[in-house]
Amino acid sequence: MARRRVDYLLIGGGLAAANCARWLREEGADGSVLLVGREPDPPYNRPPLSKGYLQGKEPREEVLFRPDEWWQEQDVELMTRTSVIRLDAAERVATLSTKDEVEFDRALLATGANVRRLQTEGRDLDGIYYLRVFANSDAIRAIGERAERVVLVGGSYIATEVAASLTAAYGVKCSLVMLEDVTLERPFGKQVGGFFQRVLEEHGIEAHGGQEVERFEGSDGRVRSVVTKGGLELGCDAVVVGAGVAPETTLAQQAGLELGEAGGVRCSAGLETSAPGIFAAGDMCEYDSPVHGRRMRIEHWDVAFNQGKTAALNMLGRDVEHDVLPYFFSDLADWASMEYVGPGSGDVVVRGSMDDGNFTAFYLTAGRVTATLTVGRSGDLEQAGRFITEHASPNPAALADEGTDLASL
Ligand SMILES: Cc1cc2nc3c(=O)[nH]c(=O)nc-3n(C[C@H](O)[C@H](O)[C@H](O)COP(=O)(O)OP(=O)(O)OC[C@H]3O[C@@H](n4cnc5c(N)ncnc54)[C@H](O)[C@@H]3O)c2cc1C
């Protein structure tokens, strides 16, 4: 067992840790930086795994956070296929799966999230897939090339994006089975979710709302159908499950760090955990949002990216709050793209035309804009962000009226 010392230890090989490494260097950190990640690949962007990469349009190199040589150029030591298995927050020592020990001055915990696995009967049959890492996307790509029918379990962005990608790129016949009545209802409500469901249906994808999967049935060890509690039976060659994720907090719990109500690692507005000098970012970070005035944990690419930067600045002693408004995007093949700032809910005011696939939906709670989703009208987002951060209560009729300049409200 060897013991060594680094100035900055970044735990987790995802986007949050990678962007933290980048900003440490961009902001002048000249100490040693070690990034330890469990996966075989260097840090990469996950969104293409259900979109361009899955469709075979985007090569692996373009999905990487940075090209391989960048890490060396930046003098960031990258240890892949390595887990941090123990963290002594008081002594500031981490134990790696190699059994080596690393003393550190500052650390970032960015261990991300794991997919939620169904405990349904038949779950061990071959042909049932989840999607989080490169290898999962490769496997789903392979079924795209040979399967005729795929059932997607879930109504959120993983299931809808994968259904769109398999249909558009491989001509697979896809069916969605979900607990909610319409796709994307949970984050965006029935009206806006219904728009995305119509887009999917127009491209031949069946959507079965209000259905809970009871069991998977198979023959010769392979899944052949999905049976729901409502009596629906859908034949298939494969199943892809998108049932959400849970923050990966095993290490944080072992280290005795405080957790929040949403299951993440509890952090201050500056993303520092309950252990001084140890910060958190990304899917597992539950922080006091100065923008929203409440504690939040958000599983978005852009949030992981920006929190990696905030954590880097605070590891350098800058004492900044994470005051970035969370932004989300999603694409259903090249049929429809959404952008969203929030999160929020409430009454929906629509500007533009849902029928034409060109609209902005403002979500109002007690008259205040708390979130905004847009399709084909990115230009509205900047002003929408201002409404949210300034706690504005614009007149709903004026919001809906395309003749009214948003900036004047
Ligand atoms: C298929 C897919 C599509 C997506 N599309 C979108 C999208 O369109 N828009 C959007 O906003 N968001 C999207 N997301 C979500 C977005 O990618 C995540 O929010 C983001 O990747 C979170 O980054 P992270 O660094 O917090 O965690 P992760 O990306 O999960 O990285 C954490 C890493 O830490 C490693 N790790 C865990 N524990 C340890 C340990 N003890 N030691 C060492 N390493 C460890 C994990 O193996 C993992 O590699 C998508 C996600 C997926 C899976």
Ligand as a Chemical Component Dictionary entry (heavy atoms), coordinates in Angstrom:
data_LIG
# 
_chem_comp.id                   LIG 
_chem_comp.type                 NON-POLYMER 
_chem_comp.pdbx_formal_charge   0 
_chem_comp.three_letter_code    LIG 
# 
loop_
_chem_comp_atom.comp_id 
_chem_comp_atom.atom_id 
_chem_comp_atom.alt_atom_id 
_chem_comp_atom.type_symbol 
_chem_comp_atom.charge 
_chem_comp_atom.model_Cartn_x 
_chem_comp_atom.model_Cartn_y 
_chem_comp_atom.model_Cartn_z 
_chem_comp_atom.pdbx_ordinal 
LIG C1  C1  C 0 -28.315 8.846  -21.621 1  
LIG C2  C2  C 0 -28.359 10.149 -20.895 2  
LIG C3  C3  C 0 -28.815 11.266 -21.554 3  
LIG C4  C4  C 0 -28.851 12.495 -20.900 4  
LIG N1  N1  N 0 -29.316 13.580 -21.574 5  
LIG C5  C5  C 0 -29.395 14.761 -20.952 6  
LIG C6  C6  C 0 -29.871 15.913 -21.631 7  
LIG O1  O1  O 0 -30.273 15.846 -22.785 8  
LIG N2  N2  N 0 -29.892 17.091 -20.979 9  
LIG C7  C7  C 0 -29.459 17.205 -19.686 10 
LIG O2  O2  O 0 -29.475 18.306 -19.144 11 
LIG N3  N3  N 0 -29.002 16.132 -19.006 12 
LIG C8  C8  C 0 -28.953 14.915 -19.601 13 
LIG N4  N4  N 0 -28.479 13.826 -18.924 14 
LIG C9  C9  C 0 -28.054 13.980 -17.503 15 
LIG C10 C10 C 0 -26.590 14.408 -17.404 16 
LIG O3  O3  O 0 -25.794 13.672 -18.268 17 
LIG C11 C11 C 0 -26.146 14.224 -15.957 18 
LIG O4  O4  O 0 -26.878 15.140 -15.182 19 
LIG C12 C12 C 0 -24.646 14.450 -15.780 20 
LIG O5  O5  O 0 -23.924 13.490 -16.496 21 
LIG C13 C13 C 0 -24.249 14.387 -14.316 22 
LIG O6  O6  O 0 -22.859 14.488 -14.211 23 
LIG P1  P1  P 0 -22.103 14.086 -12.868 24 
LIG O7  O7  O 0 -20.661 14.374 -13.116 25 
LIG O8  O8  O 0 -22.783 14.660 -11.703 26 
LIG O9  O9  O 0 -22.316 12.519 -12.688 27 
LIG P2  P2  P 0 -21.998 11.254 -13.621 28 
LIG O10 O10 O 0 -22.034 11.651 -15.040 29 
LIG O11 O11 O 0 -22.908 10.188 -13.142 30 
LIG O12 O12 O 0 -20.507 10.908 -13.206 31 
LIG C14 C14 C 0 -20.167 10.368 -11.960 32 
LIG C15 C15 C 0 -19.028 9.412  -12.156 33 
LIG O13 O13 O 0 -18.496 9.063  -10.884 34 
LIG C16 C16 C 0 -18.147 7.686  -10.889 35 
LIG N5  N5  N 0 -18.090 7.230  -9.493  36 
LIG C17 C17 C 0 -19.120 7.003  -8.640  37 
LIG N6  N6  N 0 -18.661 6.642  -7.430  38 
LIG C18 C18 C 0 -17.322 6.639  -7.524  39 
LIG C19 C19 C 0 -16.283 6.338  -6.601  40 
LIG N7  N7  N 0 -16.535 5.993  -5.346  41 
LIG N8  N8  N 0 -15.007 6.408  -7.022  42 
LIG C20 C20 C 0 -14.716 6.788  -8.297  43 
LIG N9  N9  N 0 -15.662 7.081  -9.211  44 
LIG C21 C21 C 0 -16.943 7.004  -8.822  45 
LIG C22 C22 C 0 -19.260 7.062  -11.703 46 
LIG O14 O14 O 0 -18.884 5.798  -12.166 47 
LIG C23 C23 C 0 -19.421 8.092  -12.817 48 
LIG O15 O15 O 0 -18.545 7.823  -13.873 49 
LIG C24 C24 C 0 -28.413 12.588 -19.550 50 
LIG C25 C25 C 0 -27.964 11.434 -18.876 51 
LIG C26 C26 C 0 -27.940 10.230 -19.541 52 
LIG C27 C27 C 0 -27.463 8.997  -18.820 53 
# 
loop_
_chem_comp_bond.comp_id 
_chem_comp_bond.atom_id_1 
_chem_comp_bond.atom_id_2 
_chem_comp_bond.value_order 
_chem_comp_bond.pdbx_ordinal 
LIG C1  C2  SING 1  
LIG C2  C3  SING 2  
LIG C2  C26 DOUB 3  
LIG C3  C4  DOUB 4  
LIG C4  N1  SING 5  
LIG C4  C24 SING 6  
LIG N1  C5  DOUB 7  
LIG C5  C6  SING 8  
LIG C5  C8  SING 9  
LIG C6  O1  DOUB 10 
LIG C6  N2  SING 11 
LIG N2  C7  SING 12 
LIG C7  O2  DOUB 13 
LIG C7  N3  SING 14 
LIG N3  C8  DOUB 15 
LIG C8  N4  SING 16 
LIG N4  C9  SING 17 
LIG N4  C24 SING 18 
LIG C9  C10 SING 19 
LIG C10 O3  SING 20 
LIG C10 C11 SING 21 
LIG C11 O4  SING 22 
LIG C11 C12 SING 23 
LIG C12 O5  SING 24 
LIG C12 C13 SING 25 
LIG C13 O6  SING 26 
LIG O6  P1  SING 27 
LIG P1  O7  DOUB 28 
LIG P1  O8  SING 29 
LIG P1  O9  SING 30 
LIG O9  P2  SING 31 
LIG P2  O10 DOUB 32 
LIG P2  O11 SING 33 
LIG P2  O12 SING 34 
LIG O12 C14 SING 35 
LIG C14 C15 SING 36 
LIG C15 O13 SING 37 
LIG C15 C23 SING 38 
LIG O13 C16 SING 39 
LIG C16 N5  SING 40 
LIG C16 C22 SING 41 
LIG N5  C17 SING 42 
LIG N5  C21 SING 43 
LIG C17 N6  DOUB 44 
LIG N6  C18 SING 45 
LIG C18 C19 SING 46 
LIG C18 C21 DOUB 47 
LIG C19 N7  SING 48 
LIG C19 N8  DOUB 49 
LIG N8  C20 SING 50 
LIG C20 N9  DOUB 51 
LIG N9  C21 SING 52 
LIG C22 O14 SING 53 
LIG C22 C23 SING 54 
LIG C23 O15 SING 55 
LIG C24 C25 DOUB 56 
LIG C25 C26 SING 57 
LIG C26 C27 SING 58 
# 
